[in-house]
Each structure stands twice: as structure tokens, then as C-alpha cells.
Amino acid sequence: MNKEDLDTEIMTPTLSNLLLYEEQHEVDSLVERTKSTLVADMAPLTHLAYEKDWQDFQLFSEKIKQESLPTLPQTILIYLQQLVDKGLKTNTIRRRAAAIRYYHNDAGLDSPTDQVICKKMMRAITRQLGSHTDQKQAMYIDDLKEIIDSIDDKTLTGKRDKAMLLLGFSGGFRRSEMVTLEVSQLHFKQEHLKVHLKRSKTDQTGKGLDKPILGHPDSPYCAVKAVKDWLEASQIKSGAVFRRIRRGQKLNLNDTKALSAVTYNNRIKHYCTIIGLDASQYAGHSLRSGFVTSAAIQGKDVLQIADITKQDIRTVQHYMRKAKMFEHHAAENLWD
């Protein structure tokens, strides 16, 4: 729900009649804060994805001359079939259906996606296309070291990217966590770093959690030192940690907008290409899964790894099994 859409939900005239407030501007301020709270019901990136999905459904409905809100189950069925025909993956189609449900519920309407026929369609699509997700390749630590060695860290871009990649890997961060990271969340403890996440995928209620980043002062691959070097060189004191750098290696400190998730992915792909990796197989998640995989290969315990990544134990075990799939194999020594 956008703030503009909330004007019909929050009636300023009604609030302005409250004797508690003597000044109209206080009421206006309260309304704005209420809108801001309401749009925090889910992560900003999820809101953005749902908004784009909803726009796609609106365009489809308009094309076939049907209402999008409220819509009919039949409209959803042929929309989903159209997505299948376009070659979209199961998870993307599920998200499109979830967006339709969200906007209907947001308008106080029952969603046709909850009807039996629509659920049957989604089961059929899952059965037809499968539910396997094409996960990106994990970034192994040796490949990351090669990338770091290739970066010119005498430039602002180089310092930013070095800090971004090393921190993303060392903390097993999600892409969304990296691009929304702010200076106030960084707490340096001598040679180490504690990163406080105000909210994460596994912490939807906003209790917050801390990620300990171990410093390695004598190593050229120390994430803590790289972050310190970036902040010192950029003179960033508050706001987004990772930002856009303009041509000529110039950083506008007044422009506090964070680096986009797309740019974050593209920087990883850029360096993968430089060292000869297939960039299409790598993205932001590669650093996170790479940390888990590399730690597993070195024999780290599942609880140790989960304490850093803040993942569900079962998810960590899944990555560990993939990392060690050829160890203690049942076919080992069969042909000796």
C-alpha cells in the first residue's frame, strides 16, 4: 500500500476534530506518521516487487477488458496460464498470485486466489513446471580472493566494492541487508565489527539481531579493515554505507540514496567476468551461500555457521550437504 493510497483509509477531517490536538499541523504530522507505519507491513523490496506484479496484472486485465479490483477467478486462471506460456518460473508465478491477494486484502476484499479453482491451478502449475529454483553458484573463498586481488582499491569505487564484497561474504548477508545497511548499524569493537540488523527476513517483527564480523588485521582480505578504509575515504558519517559513485570518482555526500539491489548484483557479476567466471551464474546470494559453503568445507559446525548467517538450521544443512556431496560417497572404493 502506497502512502497516497492511504488517504481514503485515514480521514484527516475526522482526526482534526480531536480536541487532543490544538494545531492542524500536528494532526497532519500524525497522519503522515501513520501512513509510514502502515507501509512498513513488509520489506521495502517486497513492496516494490508486489507493486510491479500488480501493475502487470492490471495491464493484463485491461487488455482482456476485465476488472482487476475486484477480479474474477476466471481472470486469474487465464492470467496464470499466460505467465506459464511466457516461460516464467514457478516461484515468480506464485509471487504474482500473492500480489493479487495482497492488493485485494488491502482493499478489504476477499481474494479470488483463495478459491479452490485458483489453488488447483497453482498446484497444477507447480506439478507441470516443478518447484525447483535455479540457485546461483556459491562464491568460493578462493574465487573471492582472486576477485579482491583484481580490484584497484586506490579508487573510491575499488574501496567501496572491496568493502562490499568482503563484508557481504564474511557476514553471510542477504542482498537486501547489504543495500539497506546504514552507518548507525556498524559498531566497531577493536579489530572486530558488530553489525546490527534492525530487521531481516527471519526477523519480520523487527526485534533486531547482531552479526559478529571477525577481524583479520594482518590479512588483505579483512572485511572490517576494508569497511573502515571505505568509510574513511568516502567521508560517509551517516546514512547508507554503500552508495553510487559518479564519474570521475566523485561521491555526493548530500545524496544519501543507497546503492540499488541491481547495482549490487551487477558489481558482483562485473568482477566474476574479470577473473573468468560465468557471470550469469553469480549474484548477490552467491556471497551468502559462498560463506556457508566455504565454512562447511573447512569443517565448521552448523551452529557456528548459522550464528553468523542467522539462517534456519535446515537451510544451512542443505548448503552443507551440497558442499560435501562427494565426501563419504556410497560408491567410494566400489571399483577398487
C-alpha positions as a LaTeX table, in Angstrom:
\begin{tabular}{lrrr}
\hline
Residue & $x$ (\AA) & $y$ (\AA) & $z$ (\AA) \\
\hline
Met1 & 0.00 & 0.00 & 0.00 \\
Asn2 & 1.42 & 3.37 & $-1.02$ \\
Lys3 & 1.15 & 6.39 & 1.26 \\
Glu4 & $-1.03$ & 8.13 & $-1.32$ \\
Asp5 & $-3.46$ & 5.22 & $-1.28$ \\
Leu6 & $-3.96$ & 5.61 & 2.45 \\
Asp7 & $-5.72$ & 8.94 & 2.16 \\
Thr8 & $-9.00$ & 7.10 & 1.78 \\
Glu9 & $-8.22$ & 5.00 & 4.86 \\
Ile10 & $-7.14$ & 7.82 & 7.18 \\
Met11 & $-9.59$ & 10.70 & 7.19 \\
Thr12 & $-7.83$ & 13.91 & 8.20 \\
Pro13 & $-11.10$ & 15.80 & 8.83 \\
Thr14 & $-12.09$ & 13.21 & 11.43 \\
Leu15 & $-8.75$ & 13.37 & 13.17 \\
Ser16 & $-8.69$ & 17.14 & 13.06 \\
Asn17 & $-11.79$ & 17.23 & 15.23 \\
Leu18 & $-9.99$ & 15.57 & 18.09 \\
Leu19 & $-9.70$ & 18.01 & 20.97 \\
Leu20 & $-6.37$ & 16.42 & 21.87 \\
Tyr21 & $-4.70$ & 18.41 & 19.09 \\
Glu22 & $-4.84$ & 22.20 & 19.04 \\
Glu23 & $-2.88$ & 22.69 & 15.85 \\
Gln24 & $-3.80$ & 21.28 & 12.45 \\
His25 & $-0.16$ & 20.71 & 11.55 \\
Glu26 & 0.13 & 18.26 & 14.45 \\
Val27 & $-2.76$ & 16.28 & 13.00 \\
Asp28 & $-1.15$ & 16.33 & 9.55 \\
Ser29 & 2.08 & 15.11 & 11.05 \\
Leu30 & 0.28 & 12.30 & 12.84 \\
Val31 & $-1.42$ & 11.23 & 9.60 \\
Glu32 & 1.92 & 11.11 & 7.79 \\
Arg33 & 3.50 & 9.04 & 10.54 \\
Thr34 & 0.52 & 6.67 & 10.47 \\
Lys35 & 0.94 & 6.22 & 6.72 \\
Ser36 & 4.63 & 5.48 & 7.18 \\
Thr37 & 3.83 & 2.86 & 9.79 \\
Leu38 & 1.22 & 1.15 & 7.62 \\
Val39 & 3.55 & 0.77 & 4.64 \\
Ala40 & 6.08 & $-0.96$ & 6.90 \\
Asp41 & 3.97 & $-4.13$ & 6.98 \\
Met42 & 6.59 & $-5.84$ & 4.81 \\
Ala43 & 10.10 & $-5.29$ & 3.50 \\
Pro44 & 10.52 & $-2.38$ & 1.02 \\
Leu45 & 11.85 & $-4.70$ & $-1.69$ \\
Thr46 & 8.80 & $-6.95$ & $-1.28$ \\
His47 & 6.54 & $-3.91$ & $-1.60$ \\
Leu48 & 8.33 & $-2.93$ & $-4.79$ \\
Ala49 & 8.06 & $-6.43$ & $-6.25$ \\
Tyr50 & 4.34 & $-6.64$ & $-5.42$ \\
Glu51 & 3.73 & $-3.22$ & $-6.94$ \\
Lys52 & 5.32 & $-4.27$ & $-10.24$ \\
Asp53 & 3.44 & $-7.58$ & $-10.20$ \\
Trp54 & 0.15 & $-5.80$ & $-9.58$ \\
Gln55 & 0.80 & $-3.38$ & $-12.43$ \\
Asp56 & 1.39 & $-6.35$ & $-14.73$ \\
Phe57 & $-1.93$ & $-7.90$ & $-13.69$ \\
Gln58 & $-3.72$ & $-4.58$ & $-14.19$ \\
Leu59 & $-2.36$ & $-4.29$ & $-17.72$ \\
Phe60 & $-3.42$ & $-7.86$ & $-18.50$ \\
Ser61 & $-6.92$ & $-7.27$ & $-17.11$ \\
Glu62 & $-7.26$ & $-4.08$ & $-19.14$ \\
Lys63 & $-6.13$ & $-5.92$ & $-22.27$ \\
Ile64 & $-8.87$ & $-8.53$ & $-21.93$ \\
Lys65 & $-11.39$ & $-5.91$ & $-20.76$ \\
Gln66 & $-11.84$ & $-7.29$ & $-17.24$ \\
Glu67 & $-11.78$ & $-5.62$ & $-13.84$ \\
Ser68 & $-8.61$ & $-6.07$ & $-11.82$ \\
Leu69 & $-10.05$ & $-4.99$ & $-8.46$ \\
Pro70 & $-12.12$ & $-6.88$ & $-7.64$ \\
Thr71 & $-11.23$ & $-9.53$ & $-10.17$ \\
Leu72 & $-12.81$ & $-12.85$ & $-11.05$ \\
Pro73 & $-11.32$ & $-16.32$ & $-10.55$ \\
Gln74 & $-11.58$ & $-16.90$ & $-14.31$ \\
Thr75 & $-9.44$ & $-13.82$ & $-14.96$ \\
Ile76 & $-6.78$ & $-15.09$ & $-12.59$ \\
Leu77 & $-6.79$ & $-18.53$ & $-14.22$ \\
Ile78 & $-6.08$ & $-17.23$ & $-17.71$ \\
Tyr79 & $-3.56$ & $-14.73$ & $-16.31$ \\
Leu80 & $-1.65$ & $-17.55$ & $-14.65$ \\
Gln81 & $-1.77$ & $-19.57$ & $-17.85$ \\
Gln82 & $-0.39$ & $-16.59$ & $-19.73$ \\
Leu83 & 2.53 & $-16.45$ & $-17.28$ \\
Val84 & 3.22 & $-20.14$ & $-17.89$ \\
Asp85 & 3.15 & $-19.53$ & $-21.65$ \\
Lys86 & 5.67 & $-16.72$ & $-21.23$ \\
Gly87 & 8.07 & $-19.12$ & $-19.56$ \\
Leu88 & 8.03 & $-17.63$ & $-16.06$ \\
Lys89 & 9.27 & $-19.81$ & $-13.22$ \\
Thr90 & 7.01 & $-21.29$ & $-10.58$ \\
Asn91 & 8.21 & $-19.00$ & $-7.79$ \\
Thr92 & 7.63 & $-15.91$ & $-9.93$ \\
Ile93 & 4.09 & $-17.05$ & $-10.75$ \\
Arg94 & 3.43 & $-17.70$ & $-7.06$ \\
Arg95 & 4.59 & $-14.19$ & $-6.24$ \\
Arg96 & 2.28 & $-12.72$ & $-8.89$ \\
Ala97 & $-0.64$ & $-14.57$ & $-7.31$ \\
Ala98 & 0.46 & $-13.37$ & $-3.87$ \\
Ala99 & 0.48 & $-9.77$ & $-5.13$ \\
Ile100 & $-3.10$ & $-10.12$ & $-6.36$ \\
Arg101 & $-4.10$ & $-11.48$ & $-2.96$ \\
Tyr102 & $-2.29$ & $-8.66$ & $-1.17$ \\
Tyr103 & $-3.97$ & $-5.86$ & $-3.13$ \\
His104 & $-7.40$ & $-7.40$ & $-2.69$ \\
Asn105 & $-6.95$ & $-7.86$ & 1.04 \\
Asp106 & $-5.52$ & $-4.36$ & 1.26 \\
Ala107 & $-8.74$ & $-3.06$ & $-0.25$ \\
Gly108 & $-10.81$ & $-5.01$ & 2.28 \\
Leu109 & $-11.84$ & $-7.61$ & $-0.29$ \\
Asp110 & $-11.69$ & $-11.39$ & $-0.32$ \\
Ser111 & $-9.13$ & $-12.57$ & $-2.85$ \\
Pro112 & $-10.24$ & $-14.97$ & $-5.61$ \\
Thr113 & $-6.76$ & $-16.52$ & $-5.35$ \\
Asp114 & $-8.01$ & $-18.27$ & $-2.20$ \\
Gln115 & $-10.80$ & $-20.02$ & $-4.08$ \\
Val116 & $-10.47$ & $-23.74$ & $-4.75$ \\
Ile117 & $-10.19$ & $-23.40$ & $-8.53$ \\
Cys118 & $-7.28$ & $-20.94$ & $-8.27$ \\
Lys119 & $-5.44$ & $-23.09$ & $-5.73$ \\
Lys120 & $-5.96$ & $-26.08$ & $-8.02$ \\
Met121 & $-4.42$ & $-24.09$ & $-10.89$ \\
Met122 & $-1.34$ & $-23.25$ & $-8.81$ \\
Arg123 & $-0.90$ & $-26.90$ & $-7.83$ \\
Ala124 & $-1.16$ & $-27.90$ & $-11.49$ \\
Ile125 & 1.41 & $-25.28$ & $-12.50$ \\
Thr126 & 3.78 & $-26.44$ & $-9.77$ \\
Arg127 & 3.37 & $-30.03$ & $-10.92$ \\
Gln128 & 3.85 & $-29.06$ & $-14.56$ \\
Leu129 & 6.83 & $-26.75$ & $-14.14$ \\
Gly130 & 8.29 & $-28.17$ & $-10.95$ \\
Ser131 & 9.22 & $-26.18$ & $-7.87$ \\
His132 & 12.99 & $-26.35$ & $-8.29$ \\
Thr133 & 14.65 & $-22.96$ & $-8.03$ \\
Asp134 & 17.77 & $-22.17$ & $-10.01$ \\
Gln135 & 20.04 & $-21.07$ & $-7.22$ \\
Lys136 & 23.08 & $-19.05$ & $-8.12$ \\
Gln137 & 26.54 & $-20.53$ & $-7.81$ \\
Ala138 & 28.20 & $-20.14$ & $-4.44$ \\
Met139 & 31.24 & $-17.85$ & $-4.40$ \\
Tyr140 & 34.08 & $-19.98$ & $-3.09$ \\
Ile141 & 36.63 & $-18.22$ & $-0.94$ \\
Asp142 & 39.49 & $-18.79$ & $-3.41$ \\
Asp143 & 37.47 & $-17.12$ & $-6.17$ \\
Leu144 & 36.63 & $-14.22$ & $-3.86$ \\
Lys145 & 40.29 & $-13.76$ & $-3.02$ \\
Glu146 & 41.11 & $-13.63$ & $-6.72$ \\
Ile147 & 38.42 & $-11.00$ & $-7.20$ \\
Ile148 & 39.72 & $-8.90$ & $-4.32$ \\
Asp149 & 43.24 & $-9.12$ & $-5.77$ \\
Ser150 & 41.89 & $-7.77$ & $-9.07$ \\
Ile151 & 40.28 & $-4.69$ & $-7.50$ \\
Asp152 & 42.08 & $-1.36$ & $-7.69$ \\
Asp153 & 41.48 & $-0.23$ & $-4.12$ \\
Lys154 & 43.23 & 3.09 & $-4.70$ \\
Thr155 & 39.98 & 4.37 & $-6.23$ \\
Leu156 & 36.74 & 5.14 & $-4.39$ \\
Thr157 & 34.90 & 2.55 & $-6.46$ \\
Gly158 & 37.55 & $-0.03$ & $-5.64$ \\
Lys159 & 37.42 & 0.71 & $-1.91$ \\
Arg160 & 33.63 & 0.55 & $-1.90$ \\
Asp161 & 33.46 & $-2.70$ & $-3.85$ \\
Lys162 & 36.21 & $-4.35$ & $-1.81$ \\
Ala163 & 34.39 & $-3.50$ & 1.43 \\
Met164 & 31.04 & $-4.53$ & $-0.02$ \\
Leu165 & 32.17 & $-7.94$ & $-1.27$ \\
Leu166 & 34.25 & $-8.84$ & 1.79 \\
Leu167 & 31.52 & $-7.77$ & 4.21 \\
Gly168 & 28.79 & $-9.49$ & 2.22 \\
Phe169 & 30.76 & $-12.73$ & 2.30 \\
Ser170 & 32.14 & $-12.53$ & 5.86 \\
Gly171 & 28.71 & $-11.91$ & 7.37 \\
Gly172 & 26.73 & $-14.13$ & 5.02 \\
Phe173 & 24.49 & $-11.14$ & 4.33 \\
Arg174 & 21.38 & $-11.15$ & 2.18 \\
Arg175 & 21.36 & $-8.71$ & $-0.71$ \\
Ser176 & 18.54 & $-6.72$ & 0.91 \\
Glu177 & 20.56 & $-6.42$ & 4.12 \\
Met178 & 23.60 & $-5.10$ & 2.27 \\
Val179 & 21.86 & $-2.43$ & 0.21 \\
Thr180 & 19.91 & $-1.09$ & 3.20 \\
Leu181 & 22.87 & $-1.09$ & 5.59 \\
Glu182 & 23.44 & 2.23 & 7.38 \\
Val183 & 26.43 & 3.61 & 9.28 \\
Ser184 & 24.46 & 3.62 & 12.55 \\
Gln185 & 24.27 & $-0.18$ & 12.33 \\
Leu186 & 28.06 & $-0.58$ & 12.39 \\
His187 & 29.71 & $-0.97$ & 15.79 \\
Phe188 & 33.49 & $-1.44$ & 15.68 \\
Lys189 & 34.96 & $-3.47$ & 18.54 \\
Gln190 & 38.75 & $-3.08$ & 18.31 \\
Glu191 & 39.68 & $-5.18$ & 15.26 \\
His192 & 36.20 & $-6.69$ & 15.01 \\
Leu193 & 32.80 & $-5.41$ & 13.87 \\
Lys194 & 29.27 & $-5.95$ & 15.12 \\
Val195 & 26.55 & $-5.25$ & 12.56 \\
His196 & 23.10 & $-4.66$ & 13.99 \\
Leu197 & 20.27 & $-5.57$ & 11.65 \\
Lys198 & 17.11 & $-3.71$ & 12.54 \\
Arg199 & 15.06 & $-6.15$ & 10.52 \\
Ser200 & 15.76 & $-9.23$ & 8.46 \\
Lys201 & 13.88 & $-11.94$ & 6.58 \\
Thr202 & 13.92 & $-14.17$ & 9.65 \\
Asp203 & 13.10 & $-11.24$ & 11.95 \\
Gln204 & 9.92 & $-9.77$ & 10.49 \\
Thr205 & 8.77 & $-8.36$ & 13.82 \\
Gly206 & 11.77 & $-6.05$ & 13.98 \\
Lys207 & 13.35 & $-7.28$ & 17.22 \\
Gly208 & 16.74 & $-6.86$ & 15.61 \\
Leu209 & 19.77 & $-9.13$ & 15.60 \\
Asp210 & 23.54 & $-8.75$ & 15.62 \\
Lys211 & 26.07 & $-10.23$ & 13.23 \\
Pro212 & 29.66 & $-10.58$ & 14.50 \\
Ile213 & 32.29 & $-9.95$ & 11.81 \\
Leu214 & 35.67 & $-11.33$ & 12.78 \\
Gly215 & 38.58 & $-9.02$ & 12.02 \\
His216 & 41.85 & $-10.25$ & 10.48 \\
Pro217 & 44.11 & $-7.18$ & 10.76 \\
Asp218 & 47.09 & $-8.80$ & 9.04 \\
Ser219 & 45.12 & $-10.13$ & 6.09 \\
Pro220 & 44.47 & $-8.24$ & 2.81 \\
Tyr221 & 41.03 & $-9.86$ & 2.91 \\
Cys222 & 39.89 & $-8.37$ & 6.23 \\
Ala223 & 36.30 & $-7.20$ & 5.89 \\
Val224 & 36.49 & $-4.97$ & 8.97 \\
Lys225 & 39.54 & $-3.09$ & 7.71 \\
Ala226 & 38.00 & $-2.77$ & 4.23 \\
Val227 & 34.85 & $-1.20$ & 5.68 \\
Lys228 & 36.92 & 1.22 & 7.78 \\
Asp229 & 39.02 & 2.19 & 4.75 \\
Trp230 & 35.88 & 2.82 & 2.68 \\
Leu231 & 34.20 & 4.98 & 5.30 \\
Glu232 & 37.39 & 6.99 & 5.84 \\
Ala233 & 37.99 & 7.55 & 2.13 \\
Ser234 & 34.35 & 8.38 & 1.35 \\
Gln235 & 33.85 & 10.53 & 4.46 \\
Ile236 & 30.44 & 8.94 & 4.94 \\
Lys237 & 29.36 & 9.60 & 8.53 \\
Ser238 & 25.70 & 8.66 & 8.44 \\
Gly239 & 23.05 & 7.15 & 6.21 \\
Ala240 & 23.62 & 4.41 & 3.63 \\
Val241 & 27.02 & 2.73 & 3.82 \\
Phe242 & 27.22 & 1.76 & 0.15 \\
Arg243 & 26.32 & 4.44 & $-2.39$ \\
Arg244 & 26.62 & 5.33 & $-6.02$ \\
Ile245 & 29.92 & 6.85 & $-7.16$ \\
Arg246 & 29.72 & 9.25 & $-10.07$ \\
Arg247 & 32.09 & 9.62 & $-12.98$ \\
Gly248 & 35.45 & 11.00 & $-12.05$ \\
Gln249 & 35.35 & 9.02 & $-8.78$ \\
Lys250 & 33.14 & 11.62 & $-7.14$ \\
Leu251 & 30.76 & 10.95 & $-4.28$ \\
Asn252 & 27.99 & 13.39 & $-3.45$ \\
Leu253 & 27.62 & 13.18 & 0.33 \\
Asn254 & 24.31 & 15.05 & 0.09 \\
Asp255 & 22.92 & 12.19 & $-1.97$ \\
Thr256 & 22.30 & 9.61 & 0.76 \\
Lys257 & 20.48 & 7.17 & $-1.51$ \\
Ala258 & 21.75 & 3.62 & $-1.11$ \\
Leu259 & 23.17 & 1.54 & $-3.91$ \\
Ser260 & 20.38 & $-0.36$ & $-5.67$ \\
Ala261 & 20.00 & $-4.13$ & $-5.42$ \\
Val262 & 20.51 & $-4.36$ & $-9.18$ \\
Thr263 & 23.80 & $-2.46$ & $-8.99$ \\
Tyr264 & 24.92 & $-4.69$ & $-6.12$ \\
Asn265 & 24.32 & $-7.76$ & $-8.26$ \\
Asn266 & 25.98 & $-6.19$ & $-11.29$ \\
Arg267 & 29.16 & $-5.33$ & $-9.38$ \\
Ile268 & 29.50 & $-8.99$ & $-8.39$ \\
Lys269 & 28.93 & $-10.08$ & $-11.98$ \\
His270 & 31.44 & $-7.49$ & $-13.19$ \\
Tyr271 & 34.25 & $-8.95$ & $-11.10$ \\
Cys272 & 33.26 & $-12.52$ & $-11.91$ \\
Thr273 & 33.75 & $-11.71$ & $-15.58$ \\
Ile274 & 37.16 & $-10.17$ & $-14.87$ \\
Ile275 & 38.52 & $-13.38$ & $-13.33$ \\
Gly276 & 36.91 & $-15.60$ & $-15.96$ \\
Leu277 & 33.84 & $-16.91$ & $-14.16$ \\
Asp278 & 30.44 & $-17.23$ & $-15.85$ \\
Ala279 & 28.79 & $-14.06$ & $-14.53$ \\
Ser280 & 25.30 & $-15.39$ & $-15.29$ \\
Gln281 & 25.77 & $-17.97$ & $-12.55$ \\
Tyr282 & 26.53 & $-15.43$ & $-9.82$ \\
Ala283 & 24.56 & $-12.75$ & $-7.96$ \\
Gly284 & 24.20 & $-11.23$ & $-4.50$ \\
His285 & 23.20 & $-14.54$ & $-2.94$ \\
Ser286 & 26.48 & $-16.07$ & $-4.12$ \\
Leu287 & 28.37 & $-14.34$ & $-1.32$ \\
Arg288 & 25.95 & $-15.60$ & 1.33 \\
Ser289 & 25.91 & $-19.19$ & 0.09 \\
Gly290 & 29.65 & $-18.96$ & $-0.54$ \\
Phe291 & 30.32 & $-18.22$ & 3.11 \\
Val292 & 28.24 & $-21.20$ & 4.23 \\
Thr293 & 29.84 & $-23.49$ & 1.65 \\
Ser294 & 33.41 & $-22.39$ & 2.38 \\
Ala295 & 32.91 & $-22.69$ & 6.14 \\
Ala296 & 31.36 & $-26.15$ & 5.71 \\
Ile297 & 34.29 & $-27.34$ & 3.60 \\
Gln298 & 36.63 & $-26.20$ & 6.37 \\
Gly299 & 34.69 & $-28.32$ & 8.85 \\
Lys300 & 32.82 & $-25.60$ & 10.73 \\
Asp301 & 29.83 & $-26.71$ & 12.78 \\
Val302 & 26.32 & $-25.99$ & 11.53 \\
Leu303 & 25.53 & $-23.96$ & 14.65 \\
Gln304 & 28.66 & $-21.86$ & 14.18 \\
Ile305 & 27.65 & $-21.05$ & 10.61 \\
Ala306 & 24.01 & $-20.34$ & 11.47 \\
Asp307 & 25.14 & $-17.97$ & 14.24 \\
Ile308 & 26.73 & $-15.78$ & 11.57 \\
Thr309 & 24.20 & $-16.04$ & 8.74 \\
Lys310 & 21.14 & $-16.12$ & 11.04 \\
Gln311 & 19.62 & $-18.79$ & 8.82 \\
Asp312 & 17.38 & $-21.65$ & 9.75 \\
Ile313 & 19.47 & $-24.70$ & 10.71 \\
Arg314 & 17.83 & $-26.76$ & 7.95 \\
Thr315 & 18.85 & $-24.22$ & 5.32 \\
Val316 & 22.45 & $-24.29$ & 6.50 \\
Gln317 & 22.43 & $-28.10$ & 6.47 \\
His318 & 21.13 & $-28.01$ & 2.88 \\
Tyr319 & 24.12 & $-25.93$ & 1.77 \\
Met320 & 26.50 & $-28.10$ & 3.76 \\
Arg321 & 25.20 & $-31.26$ & 2.09 \\
Lys322 & 25.73 & $-29.69$ & $-1.33$ \\
Ala323 & 29.25 & $-28.65$ & $-0.38$ \\
Lys324 & 30.15 & $-32.15$ & 0.79 \\
Met325 & 28.09 & $-34.25$ & $-1.62$ \\
Phe326 & 31.13 & $-36.23$ & $-2.81$ \\
Glu327 & 32.55 & $-36.87$ & 0.68 \\
His328 & 31.92 & $-40.32$ & 2.17 \\
His329 & 30.08 & $-41.25$ & $-1.02$ \\
Ala330 & 28.33 & $-44.65$ & $-1.07$ \\
Ala331 & 30.21 & $-45.54$ & $-4.27$ \\
Glu332 & 33.60 & $-44.76$ & $-2.80$ \\
Asn333 & 36.08 & $-47.64$ & $-3.31$ \\
Leu334 & 33.49 & $-49.73$ & $-5.14$ \\
Trp335 & 35.71 & $-50.08$ & $-8.19$ \\
Asp336 & 38.98 & $-50.63$ & $-6.34$ \\
\hline
\end{tabular}
